[in-house]
Amino acid sequence: MKYPIYLVLLLLVCFACTKDDTAEKQDFDITADYYFAAIVDGETMLIQHSIEGYGNGVSRGGLPTPNGFQQSQGMIFIKGLTPNNSAGAVILKYFPDMPLECSQMDGMFHTGSYPFGQTSLSTEETGKEGIVVYCVDADGVYWSSDLAPATQSGSSFKITEYIDSTDTYSTKIMKANFNCKLYDGKGHSKTLTKGEIRSKCLYCY
């Protein structure tokens, strides 16, 4: 299966700061500023920036569709260039034409709830605005909230923090809580609960 292709821009730093959020530590031993954490089919998944070689970065992409231009802004956790054991989230939004202004892409982010979206993979596909959550397992299998059947009844994604950042390759930081179903497009699914993400975001240079 081909993975969605995004322009990935990773900025790695040498040190991670300690967090004091007791509620988060009830389920996950979070020690970094940026992280992707969840319970996936009963197993804990925790990826942290600058720990065990992982980095947090941002992505930007999109393409024309019958509805206009579907723009993506992604938050990525990955180790080197290997997709295995990686994870992230992508916000999708339609514009009449390819957005060029930073203010347009800044408008894709807001605190509050998001619907689940669907990535358009060709100029003939419509796709859907909203959030996409994904992970790649140890075997390289891509699991995503927008692969068929993409049923997300009872799922939720809510951004709880959206603040300024001084990072060179991203201008904002976002934090969200979520739960959803992940699919491999071959009839298999995984249940993701207690999802938490805090990530660099918004690449618009």
C-alpha angles and dihedrals in degrees: 000000000000116000119228106267118232134168099254120204115182126188114190124195130191104235137049124203126229119251123215099200104131094189092059092049092057089078104015135034094230116180103156133079092233123043148144113219132172146139106246114191089334096311124111117242116191124167118176131189114252093008121113090352097302124139135195119222145153135249137202129191146127146149142216116276135175088271096052124268122341108212122196131201114186139194111208137193113188142146111234111308096318112112094203113111093009130131144176150136134256129203115212126198136167124234128179088242136003106298115240102172123086090221090062093056092040085060089062089072126068138144113261138053127332129199118232113263138199127231118236108223098186140029088253096056122089101206123182137260119247142063129326120198119194145166136185115220129220091271093054095254112150115224120188141169091231101053116105128318086018091186109171104170107156093011122128142188121188129176109217100176133034114168141156121274133196092211114135096230101033132040101198143043122215134191126192144170121216150160127194149137120273122206135193095206091244099087098277126116141185129204115230118198137170090023117180129177132178112179149155109259147171114061109185109144 
